[in-house]
Every structure is written in C-alpha cells, then in structure tokens.
Amino acid sequence: MSISWLISNFVSTFLLPPLNLLLLMVIGLVLWPRRPKLGRGLVTAGVVALWVLSTPLVGIILLRSLESPPVTAEAMKGAQAIIILGGGRLVEAPEYGEEAPGQESLLRLRYAAKLHRQSGLPILTTGGKPDGGELSEAEVMARSLERDFSVPVRWKEGASDNTGENAKNSARMLREAGMTRVLVVSNAWHLKRALPVFEREGLSAIAAPTGFQRSPLLPNDLLPSPGGLLASRWAFHEWIGQIWYRLRY
C-alpha cells in the first residue's frame, strides 16, 4: 500500500463532508457552555450545512458546475490515442473470482470503447494499486476492455497513485511512441482538474467526459440521501484537488 496515498486520503477526509461538518459541530458543543452564542451558531451551521449538502439537488448542482462539455467530432480530429484514467477497482470481487473494475472505471471503459470503435485510436489505461491488491488499475481495466468489450489495449501504465502521476507517466510512454495529442476519458466532473496536468506534461489533451449528472431534477431531490452527500463530497474533493494541483504540479 502506498504511504503517500494513505496520508493524502487521511488528510482529505478531514477537509471533506461529512467529517469536516461533524468536527464543526463538536467544536460548537465544546464551546457551548462557555460561549453559548458561538457554540450554538457552530452547531446550527454544521447541522444546516450537512442537511443541505446531503440533498441530491445540491450535490448535482455542485457537480454540474465542474463538468466539461461532451467531446465533439471536430475536437477529436488529429487525436492520436485515448487515455483512460482509473476510477477505482474492486480488490475482491467474489462473483468474478478476481479483481474487477469499480463502478466509475466501468463507466469510463464503456465510453472509451465507444470512442475506440468510432476512431480506431489506440488505448492507454492508467492507474496503479495504491490500496494494495495483486493487479494495478491499468491491468484490471485493460483485461475488462479486452474481455468484456473486445477492445485491444496498447499500453498499460500501472505505476501511478494519483491523477498527477497518471499524467506524468502516461505522457512519457506516449512521447516515446511519438504521440502528443490525446483524448482523456474520465468522469465529466474530474477533467477540469486532470487536463491541466496533462498539458503541463507536454500533451495536447482533449476532454472526453462521461458520467454526466442526470436531469431533470425530481421533487425528492430536496430530501437528504447518501447519494446526495457523496455527490457533494466529490465536488469538494475536486475543488480542493484543483487548488492542490496548481500548487504541486
């Protein structure tokens, strides 16, 4: 298991909902006896924010603000390869008896297969195994593409622990093959953070997003749900990630 990946995820947990809001409420409860007005305000703010961010309405709106537009045929002209960013894998998938792509990875694989059939472009899968396991995300995704979608994979980059390393390692492999203009496949809310890193590595990167937020919104989207909180959490994760990547890469 990657120590840097573990530390990064541990720190980010404290910055993201729901833990950041729960900590705010705990601080409010501690302060309440001595400074009741401030303590009550912090607890109230934490409860209200947790409710609001747990509604699918807010989660969807936040993620939509991050989405890149669908790729067009015009934008794809001149592309030389397709890069698929790893979106997680199941280290133990008992129904398959082996490691398998996670939900977000499958979403990306399906769209990449469509793009490959349209364009004939070669594919690179990228993603390591920071959380352990036998195979890297790149290897698991490549196996799924070849077995489940009958799509060949030319390169597998399995040494990276995050999006920044995905870009660095993938760019090196593609430059060696004489390729610099690429389609980057990932969730629509992820590419605003991912693409600048690929550009800084010398690639001309074209966003090829998938997994757009659904519409229209429904009345029960005003009620809190685990899915709503997860959507808000992803949005905050991307905003923090954008700031961090500007400083680091």
C-alpha positions as a Markdown table, in Angstrom:
| # | Residue | x | y | z |
|---|---|---|---|---|
| 1 | Met | 0.0 | 0.0 | 0.0 |
| 2 | Ser | 1.3 | 3.5 | -0.9 |
| 3 | Ile | 2.0 | 5.6 | 2.2 |
| 4 | Ser | 1.7 | 8.9 | 0.3 |
| 5 | Trp | -1.7 | 7.8 | -1.0 |
| 6 | Leu | -2.8 | 6.8 | 2.5 |
| 7 | Ile | -1.7 | 10.1 | 4.0 |
| 8 | Ser | -3.4 | 12.1 | 1.3 |
| 9 | Asn | -6.7 | 10.3 | 1.8 |
| 10 | Phe | -6.4 | 10.6 | 5.6 |
| 11 | Val | -5.9 | 14.4 | 5.4 |
| 12 | Ser | -8.6 | 14.9 | 2.8 |
| 13 | Thr | -11.1 | 13.1 | 4.9 |
| 14 | Phe | -10.9 | 15.8 | 7.5 |
| 15 | Leu | -11.4 | 18.5 | 4.8 |
| 16 | Leu | -14.5 | 16.9 | 3.2 |
| 17 | Pro | -18.1 | 16.4 | 4.3 |
| 18 | Pro | -19.3 | 14.9 | 6.4 |
| 19 | Leu | -16.3 | 14.8 | 8.8 |
| 20 | Asn | -15.5 | 18.5 | 8.4 |
| 21 | Leu | -19.1 | 19.4 | 9.4 |
| 22 | Leu | -19.1 | 16.9 | 12.3 |
| 23 | Leu | -15.9 | 18.4 | 13.6 |
| 24 | Leu | -17.5 | 21.8 | 13.4 |
| 25 | Met | -20.5 | 20.6 | 15.4 |
| 26 | Val | -18.2 | 19.0 | 18.0 |
| 27 | Ile | -16.3 | 22.3 | 18.4 |
| 28 | Gly | -19.6 | 24.1 | 18.8 |
| 29 | Leu | -20.7 | 21.6 | 21.6 |
| 30 | Val | -17.3 | 22.1 | 23.4 |
| 31 | Leu | -17.7 | 25.9 | 23.3 |
| 32 | Trp | -21.4 | 26.0 | 24.1 |
| 33 | Pro | -21.0 | 26.1 | 28.0 |
| 34 | Arg | -18.5 | 29.0 | 27.9 |
| 35 | Arg | -19.6 | 30.8 | 24.8 |
| 36 | Pro | -23.2 | 29.7 | 24.2 |
| 37 | Lys | -23.9 | 32.1 | 21.3 |
| 38 | Leu | -20.8 | 31.0 | 19.3 |
| 39 | Gly | -21.2 | 27.3 | 20.2 |
| 40 | Arg | -24.9 | 27.3 | 19.2 |
| 41 | Gly | -24.1 | 29.1 | 16.0 |
| 42 | Leu | -21.4 | 26.5 | 15.0 |
| 43 | Val | -23.7 | 23.6 | 15.8 |
| 44 | Thr | -26.5 | 25.1 | 13.9 |
| 45 | Ala | -24.3 | 25.9 | 10.9 |
| 46 | Gly | -23.0 | 22.3 | 10.9 |
| 47 | Val | -26.4 | 20.8 | 11.0 |
| 48 | Val | -27.8 | 23.0 | 8.3 |
| 49 | Ala | -24.8 | 22.5 | 6.0 |
| 50 | Leu | -24.9 | 18.8 | 6.5 |
| 51 | Trp | -28.6 | 18.7 | 5.6 |
| 52 | Val | -28.1 | 21.0 | 2.5 |
| 53 | Leu | -25.1 | 19.1 | 1.2 |
| 54 | Ser | -26.8 | 15.8 | 1.7 |
| 55 | Thr | -29.6 | 16.7 | -0.8 |
| 56 | Pro | -29.2 | 15.4 | -4.3 |
| 57 | Leu | -30.4 | 18.8 | -5.6 |
| 58 | Val | -27.3 | 20.5 | -4.2 |
| 59 | Gly | -24.9 | 17.6 | -4.9 |
| 60 | Ile | -26.0 | 17.5 | -8.6 |
| 61 | Ile | -25.7 | 21.3 | -9.0 |
| 62 | Leu | -22.2 | 21.3 | -7.5 |
| 63 | Leu | -21.0 | 18.5 | -9.7 |
| 64 | Arg | -22.6 | 20.1 | -12.8 |
| 65 | Ser | -20.5 | 23.2 | -12.1 |
| 66 | Leu | -17.4 | 21.1 | -12.6 |
| 67 | Glu | -18.5 | 19.3 | -15.7 |
| 68 | Ser | -16.6 | 19.5 | -19.0 |
| 69 | Pro | -18.8 | 19.5 | -22.2 |
| 70 | Pro | -19.1 | 16.4 | -24.3 |
| 71 | Val | -16.4 | 15.9 | -26.9 |
| 72 | Thr | -17.2 | 16.8 | -30.5 |
| 73 | Ala | -16.1 | 15.1 | -33.7 |
| 74 | Glu | -14.3 | 18.4 | -34.6 |
| 75 | Ala | -12.4 | 18.3 | -31.3 |
| 76 | Met | -11.3 | 14.7 | -31.9 |
| 77 | Lys | -9.6 | 15.5 | -35.2 |
| 78 | Gly | -5.9 | 14.8 | -35.0 |
| 79 | Ala | -6.1 | 12.8 | -31.8 |
| 80 | Gln | -3.5 | 10.0 | -31.7 |
| 81 | Ala | -4.5 | 8.0 | -28.7 |
| 82 | Ile | -7.1 | 7.5 | -25.9 |
| 83 | Ile | -6.1 | 7.7 | -22.3 |
| 84 | Ile | -8.5 | 6.2 | -19.7 |
| 85 | Leu | -8.0 | 7.4 | -16.2 |
| 86 | Gly | -8.6 | 4.8 | -13.5 |
| 87 | Gly | -11.7 | 5.3 | -11.4 |
| 88 | Gly | -11.1 | 2.6 | -8.8 |
| 89 | Arg | -11.2 | -1.2 | -8.7 |
| 90 | Leu | -12.7 | -4.0 | -6.6 |
| 91 | Val | -9.7 | -5.7 | -5.0 |
| 92 | Glu | -12.1 | -8.6 | -4.0 |
| 93 | Ala | -15.0 | -9.3 | -6.4 |
| 94 | Pro | -16.2 | -12.7 | -5.2 |
| 95 | Glu | -18.8 | -13.1 | -8.0 |
| 96 | Tyr | -15.9 | -12.9 | -10.6 |
| 97 | Gly | -13.2 | -14.6 | -8.5 |
| 98 | Glu | -10.7 | -11.9 | -9.4 |
| 99 | Glu | -10.1 | -8.2 | -9.2 |
| 100 | Ala | -12.6 | -6.1 | -11.3 |
| 101 | Pro | -13.1 | -2.5 | -12.3 |
| 102 | Gly | -15.1 | -0.3 | -9.9 |
| 103 | Gln | -18.3 | 1.5 | -10.9 |
| 104 | Glu | -16.6 | 4.7 | -12.1 |
| 105 | Ser | -13.9 | 2.7 | -14.0 |
| 106 | Leu | -16.6 | 0.7 | -15.8 |
| 107 | Leu | -18.4 | 3.9 | -16.8 |
| 108 | Arg | -15.1 | 5.2 | -18.4 |
| 109 | Leu | -14.3 | 1.9 | -20.0 |
| 110 | Arg | -17.7 | 1.7 | -21.8 |
| 111 | Tyr | -17.3 | 5.2 | -23.2 |
| 112 | Ala | -13.7 | 4.6 | -24.2 |
| 113 | Ala | -14.7 | 1.5 | -26.1 |
| 114 | Lys | -17.3 | 3.6 | -28.0 |
| 115 | Leu | -14.7 | 6.2 | -28.9 |
| 116 | His | -12.3 | 3.5 | -30.0 |
| 117 | Arg | -14.8 | 1.9 | -32.3 |
| 118 | Gln | -15.6 | 5.4 | -33.8 |
| 119 | Ser | -12.0 | 6.4 | -34.3 |
| 120 | Gly | -9.8 | 3.3 | -34.2 |
| 121 | Leu | -7.4 | 5.1 | -31.9 |
| 122 | Pro | -5.1 | 3.0 | -29.7 |
| 123 | Ile | -5.8 | 2.9 | -25.9 |
| 124 | Leu | -3.7 | 3.5 | -22.8 |
| 125 | Thr | -5.1 | 2.6 | -19.4 |
| 126 | Thr | -3.5 | 4.3 | -16.4 |
| 127 | Gly | -3.8 | 3.6 | -12.7 |
| 128 | Gly | -1.6 | 1.9 | -10.1 |
| 129 | Lys | -2.5 | -0.1 | -7.0 |
| 130 | Pro | -2.1 | 2.4 | -4.1 |
| 131 | Asp | -4.5 | 0.4 | -1.9 |
| 132 | Gly | -2.8 | -2.9 | -2.4 |
| 133 | Gly | -4.0 | -5.9 | -4.4 |
| 134 | Glu | -2.4 | -8.1 | -7.0 |
| 135 | Leu | -3.1 | -6.1 | -10.2 |
| 136 | Ser | -2.9 | -2.4 | -11.0 |
| 137 | Glu | -6.0 | -0.5 | -12.1 |
| 138 | Ala | -4.4 | -0.3 | -15.5 |
| 139 | Glu | -4.2 | -4.0 | -15.8 |
| 140 | Val | -7.7 | -4.6 | -14.4 |
| 141 | Met | -9.2 | -2.1 | -16.9 |
| 142 | Ala | -7.2 | -3.5 | -19.8 |
| 143 | Arg | -8.4 | -7.0 | -19.0 |
| 144 | Ser | -12.0 | -5.8 | -18.9 |
| 145 | Leu | -11.7 | -3.9 | -22.1 |
| 146 | Glu | -10.3 | -6.8 | -24.0 |
| 147 | Arg | -12.6 | -9.5 | -22.4 |
| 148 | Asp | -15.9 | -7.6 | -21.9 |
| 149 | Phe | -15.8 | -5.1 | -24.8 |
| 150 | Ser | -13.5 | -6.8 | -27.3 |
| 151 | Val | -11.3 | -3.7 | -27.5 |
| 152 | Pro | -7.5 | -4.0 | -27.5 |
| 153 | Val | -5.2 | -2.1 | -25.2 |
| 154 | Arg | -1.8 | -1.0 | -26.4 |
| 155 | Trp | -0.3 | 0.5 | -23.3 |
| 156 | Lys | -0.8 | -0.1 | -19.5 |
| 157 | Glu | 0.6 | 2.4 | -17.1 |
| 158 | Gly | 0.4 | 0.8 | -13.7 |
| 159 | Ala | 2.8 | 2.7 | -11.5 |
| 160 | Ser | 0.8 | 5.9 | -10.6 |
| 161 | Asp | -1.0 | 6.6 | -7.4 |
| 162 | Asn | -3.0 | 9.7 | -8.4 |
| 163 | Thr | -4.1 | 11.8 | -11.4 |
| 164 | Gly | -0.8 | 13.9 | -11.4 |
| 165 | Glu | 1.2 | 10.7 | -11.7 |
| 166 | Asn | -1.2 | 9.3 | -14.3 |
| 167 | Ala | -0.4 | 12.3 | -16.5 |
| 168 | Lys | 3.4 | 12.2 | -15.9 |
| 169 | Asn | 3.8 | 8.5 | -16.6 |
| 170 | Ser | 1.3 | 8.3 | -19.5 |
| 171 | Ala | 2.9 | 11.3 | -21.2 |
| 172 | Arg | 6.3 | 9.7 | -21.0 |
| 173 | Met | 5.0 | 6.5 | -22.6 |
| 174 | Leu | 3.2 | 8.3 | -25.4 |
| 175 | Arg | 6.1 | 10.6 | -26.2 |
| 176 | Glu | 8.2 | 7.6 | -26.7 |
| 177 | Ala | 5.6 | 6.4 | -29.3 |
| 178 | Gly | 5.7 | 9.8 | -31.0 |
| 179 | Met | 2.2 | 10.8 | -29.8 |
| 180 | Thr | 1.3 | 14.1 | -28.2 |
| 181 | Arg | -2.4 | 14.8 | -29.0 |
| 182 | Val | -4.7 | 12.6 | -26.9 |
| 183 | Leu | -8.3 | 12.1 | -25.7 |
| 184 | Val | -8.5 | 11.8 | -21.9 |
| 185 | Val | -11.5 | 9.8 | -20.7 |
| 186 | Ser | -12.8 | 10.3 | -17.2 |
| 187 | Asn | -15.9 | 11.5 | -15.3 |
| 188 | Ala | -17.2 | 14.8 | -16.5 |
| 189 | Trp | -16.6 | 16.4 | -13.1 |
| 190 | His | -12.9 | 15.2 | -13.0 |
| 191 | Leu | -11.5 | 16.6 | -16.2 |
| 192 | Lys | -11.1 | 20.2 | -15.2 |
| 193 | Arg | -8.6 | 19.1 | -12.6 |
| 194 | Ala | -7.0 | 16.4 | -14.8 |
| 195 | Leu | -6.5 | 18.1 | -18.1 |
| 196 | Pro | -4.1 | 20.9 | -17.0 |
| 197 | Val | -1.7 | 18.3 | -15.5 |
| 198 | Phe | -1.6 | 16.5 | -18.9 |
| 199 | Glu | -1.0 | 19.8 | -20.6 |
| 200 | Arg | 1.9 | 20.6 | -18.3 |
| 201 | Glu | 3.4 | 17.3 | -19.2 |
| 202 | Gly | 3.6 | 18.4 | -22.8 |
| 203 | Leu | 0.5 | 16.7 | -24.2 |
| 204 | Ser | -2.3 | 18.3 | -26.1 |
| 205 | Ala | -5.2 | 16.9 | -24.1 |
| 206 | Ile | -8.8 | 16.8 | -25.2 |
| 207 | Ala | -11.5 | 16.2 | -22.6 |
| 208 | Ala | -13.6 | 13.2 | -23.4 |
| 209 | Pro | -16.1 | 13.2 | -20.4 |
| 210 | Thr | -18.7 | 10.7 | -19.4 |
| 211 | Gly | -21.0 | 10.2 | -16.5 |
| 212 | Phe | -22.8 | 13.5 | -16.6 |
| 213 | Gln | -25.3 | 14.3 | -13.9 |
| 214 | Arg | -28.8 | 13.4 | -14.6 |
| 215 | Ser | -31.7 | 15.7 | -15.4 |
| 216 | Pro | -34.4 | 16.8 | -14.9 |
| 217 | Leu | -34.3 | 17.1 | -11.1 |
| 218 | Leu | -37.1 | 15.4 | -9.1 |
| 219 | Pro | -39.1 | 16.6 | -6.0 |
| 220 | Asn | -37.4 | 14.1 | -3.7 |
| 221 | Asp | -34.0 | 15.6 | -4.6 |
| 222 | Leu | -34.8 | 18.1 | -1.8 |
| 223 | Leu | -34.5 | 15.3 | 0.8 |
| 224 | Pro | -31.1 | 14.2 | 2.2 |
| 225 | Ser | -29.7 | 10.9 | 1.0 |
| 226 | Pro | -26.3 | 9.1 | 1.0 |
| 227 | Gly | -26.1 | 9.7 | -2.8 |
| 228 | Gly | -26.6 | 13.4 | -2.3 |
| 229 | Leu | -23.8 | 13.6 | 0.3 |
| 230 | Leu | -21.5 | 11.6 | -1.9 |
| 231 | Ala | -22.0 | 13.9 | -4.8 |
| 232 | Ser | -21.3 | 17.0 | -2.7 |
| 233 | Arg | -18.2 | 15.2 | -1.3 |
| 234 | Trp | -16.9 | 14.6 | -4.8 |
| 235 | Ala | -17.4 | 18.2 | -5.7 |
| 236 | Phe | -15.5 | 19.4 | -2.6 |
| 237 | His | -12.8 | 16.8 | -3.4 |
| 238 | Glu | -12.4 | 18.3 | -6.9 |
| 239 | Trp | -12.2 | 21.9 | -5.8 |
| 240 | Ile | -9.6 | 21.1 | -3.2 |
| 241 | Gly | -7.8 | 19.0 | -5.7 |
| 242 | Gln | -7.7 | 21.8 | -8.2 |
| 243 | Ile | -6.1 | 24.1 | -5.7 |
| 244 | Trp | -3.6 | 21.5 | -4.6 |
| 245 | Tyr | -2.6 | 20.6 | -8.2 |
| 246 | Arg | -2.0 | 24.2 | -9.0 |
| 247 | Leu | 0.5 | 24.4 | -6.2 |
| 248 | Arg | 2.1 | 21.0 | -6.7 |
| 249 | Tyr | 2.2 | 20.4 | -10.5 |
